[in-house]
Amino acid sequence: MDLGSWAGSVNLDTPAGRLLRKLAAGLPQDRDFEITVFGSAPLQILIDAAFTSADVDLFSDAEELETLVERAGMGEGQAALFIQVASELNFRTSPRWRTRVQSAPIGKCTFHFPHPIDILIAKLLRLEEKDLAAFHTVIAKTGHPTEAELLFELQMAVDLFRPGFDEEQGHDMAANCRRLWPLVFRRELDPSREIIAPALQKRREGYGEPGRDHKQELREAVSKYQVKASARKT
């Protein structure tokens, strides 16, 4: 699928973009920084400058970045629009995301912006009202993702449908997909049948394993999901 046609283009003349320019100017100029921006800010920078973001989430291999942000007075509680330095582990999305980022060099910094599809997939883990607004904004501006595009990309990110660790805040990806589909695509969705089972079939085929009965695969996938969902509730 051609995702390049709706990747958007980097526009740093936005609140989030101007904050990144300020960050680049305030960081030490004797070294290079590679910084990935995620959350809502990339949608403001790539798709719709009017799309609001309360902060700019980012991560980097530079361990001292959070300290540098605070020294520059750009952290939480220091500015109305602030920078939230996170871990790469906080950006849970498609494993394909690195292959389709857009990058923008500013001084000694290179900022990487994930494709809107990867931002939206990450938002499905939570799907609060602002996350749902992100879907509506991107679709209104670009006409994408289509239902077929989103189904395919979710199949390729099927491991996000696995239950989280006990210590994690519970996010039910399948339930969020069931909630999203009628609001965006005007129909009900069965994630087990339309996302999980086809993805597992693709994985088996990739390993060269013999095909199995599709209905049996669906029953197994549904059974495992229900058992784990029940365990989380107890």
C-alpha positions in Angstrom: 0.0 0.0 0.0 1.2 3.5 -0.9 1.4 5.4 2.4 3.7 8.1 0.9 0.7 9.8 -0.7 -0.6 10.9 2.7 2.5 11.2 4.8 2.1 14.9 4.9 5.1 17.3 4.9 7.1 18.8 7.7 5.8 22.2 8.8 7.8 23.7 11.6 5.8 26.9 11.5 3.4 25.5 14.1 3.5 25.7 17.9 5.1 22.3 18.2 7.5 23.0 15.4 8.6 26.3 16.9 9.2 24.5 20.3 11.4 22.0 18.5 13.4 24.9 16.9 13.8 26.4 20.4 15.0 23.1 21.7 17.5 22.6 18.9 18.9 26.1 19.6 19.2 25.4 23.3 21.0 22.1 23.1 24.8 21.8 23.2 26.2 22.5 19.8 29.3 20.3 20.1 27.4 17.1 19.4 24.6 15.6 17.2 21.2 14.6 18.6 18.8 12.2 17.0 15.3 12.8 18.4 12.0 11.1 17.6 8.7 13.0 18.1 5.5 11.1 18.8 2.1 11.6 20.3 -0.1 14.4 18.8 2.7 16.8 17.8 3.6 15.0 14.6 0.0 15.3 13.4 0.2 19.0 14.0 3.5 19.3 12.2 2.7 16.9 9.3 -1.1 17.1 8.7 -3.0 19.9 10.4 -1.3 22.9 12.0 -4.6 23.6 13.9 -4.5 20.2 15.6 -3.8 20.9 19.2 -1.3 19.2 21.4 -0.8 19.9 25.1 2.9 18.8 25.0 5.5 17.5 22.6 6.4 13.9 23.4 9.9 12.8 22.3 12.6 10.3 23.0 16.3 10.0 22.2 19.3 7.9 22.9 20.8 10.9 24.6 20.4 10.0 28.2 20.9 13.6 29.4 18.1 15.0 27.2 15.6 15.4 30.0 18.1 17.3 32.1 18.9 19.6 29.2 15.2 20.2 28.5 14.7 21.2 32.1 17.7 23.5 32.1 16.3 25.2 29.1 13.0 25.8 31.0 11.0 23.8 28.5 9.8 20.9 30.7 6.5 20.2 32.3 5.4 23.0 34.6 7.9 25.4 33.0 6.0 26.4 30.0 2.4 26.3 28.7 3.4 24.1 25.8 6.2 21.9 27.2 8.4 19.0 26.1 7.8 15.6 27.7 11.0 13.4 27.4 9.9 9.8 27.3 11.3 6.4 26.6 11.1 4.7 23.2 9.2 2.0 25.0 6.3 4.5 25.4 5.8 4.6 21.6 4.0 1.4 21.1 3.0 1.1 17.4 3.7 -0.9 14.2 7.2 -2.6 14.0 7.4 -1.0 10.6 7.4 2.6 11.9 11.1 3.3 11.4 10.9 2.5 7.7 8.6 5.5 7.0 9.6 8.4 9.2 10.2 11.9 7.9 13.2 13.7 9.2 14.1 17.4 9.6 17.6 18.6 10.5 17.7 21.7 12.7 21.2 22.8 13.7 22.9 19.8 15.5 19.5 18.0 15.8 17.7 15.7 13.5 14.1 15.3 14.4 12.2 12.2 13.2 8.4 12.2 12.7 6.6 8.9 12.4 4.1 8.5 9.6 0.5 9.4 10.6 -0.5 5.7 10.4 2.0 4.9 13.1 0.8 7.7 15.3 -2.8 6.6 14.9 -2.0 2.9 15.7 -0.3 4.1 18.9 -3.4 6.1 19.8 -5.6 3.0 19.5 -4.0 1.6 22.6 -5.7 4.3 24.7 -8.4 5.8 22.4 -9.5 8.7 24.6 -11.5 11.4 23.1 -8.5 13.3 21.9 -7.2 10.1 20.2 -10.5 9.6 18.5 -10.2 13.3 17.3 -6.9 12.5 15.8 -8.5 9.8 13.6 -11.2 12.2 12.4 -8.7 14.9 11.7 -6.3 12.8 9.7 -9.1 11.2 7.7 -10.8 14.6 7.0 -7.5 16.1 5.8 -6.1 13.2 3.8 -8.9 10.7 3.1 -6.7 8.1 4.9 -6.3 5.6 6.4 -8.9 3.7 4.4 -10.5 0.8 6.1 -8.4 -1.6 4.1 -5.2 0.3 4.9 -5.9 0.3 8.6 -6.9 -3.4 8.7 -3.7 -4.3 6.9 -1.5 -2.2 9.2 -3.1 -3.6 12.3 -2.5 -7.1 11.1 1.1 -6.2 10.7 1.1 -4.9 14.2 -0.8 -7.9 15.7 1.4 -8.2 18.7 -0.2 -5.1 20.1 -3.3 -7.2 20.7 -1.5 -9.3 23.2 -2.5 -8.6 26.9 -0.1 -6.3 28.7 2.1 -7.2 31.7 0.3 -7.3 35.1 2.2 -4.1 36.1 1.0 -2.1 33.1 -2.2 -0.1 32.9 -4.6 -2.3 31.0 -5.2 -1.3 27.4 -7.5 -3.5 25.3 -6.6 -3.0 21.7 -9.4 -5.3 20.4 -12.0 -3.5 22.4 -10.7 -0.1 21.2 -10.9 -1.3 17.6 -14.5 -2.4 18.1 -15.3 1.0 19.5 -13.4 2.9 16.7 -14.9 1.1 13.7 -18.5 2.2 13.9 -17.4 5.8 14.6 -15.1 6.0 11.6 -16.1 3.2 9.1 -19.8 2.9 10.0 -19.8 -0.8 10.7 -19.0 -3.3 13.4 -15.7 -5.1 13.5 -14.6 -8.5 14.7 -10.9 -8.0 15.6 -10.3 -11.7 16.2 -11.6 -12.7 12.7 -10.5 -9.7 10.7 -7.2 -8.8 12.3 -5.7 -11.5 14.6 -6.5 -14.7 12.7 -5.4 -13.3 9.3 -2.1 -12.0 10.9 -1.4 -15.4 12.5 -2.0 -17.1 9.1 0.5 -14.7 7.5 3.0 -15.5 10.2 2.6 -19.2 9.7 3.0 -18.9 6.0 6.2 -16.9 6.5 7.6 -19.7 8.6 6.7 -22.2 5.9 4.3 -24.0 8.2 1.4 -26.0 6.6 -2.0 -24.2 6.6 -4.5 -24.9 9.3 -8.2 -24.8 9.3 -9.2 -21.1 9.4 -12.2 -21.6 11.6 -10.1 -23.6 14.1 -7.5 -20.8 14.1 -10.3 -18.3 14.8 -11.7 -20.4 17.7 -8.2 -20.7 19.2 -7.5 -16.9 18.9 -10.8 -16.0 20.4 -10.5 -18.5 23.2 -7.0 -17.3 24.2 -8.1 -13.6 24.1 -11.2 -14.3 26.2 -9.2 -16.3 28.8 -6.6 -13.5 29.1 -9.2 -10.8 29.2 -11.1 -12.6 32.0 -7.8 -13.0 33.9 -7.2 -9.3 33.8 -10.6 -8.5 35.2 -10.1 -10.8 38.1 
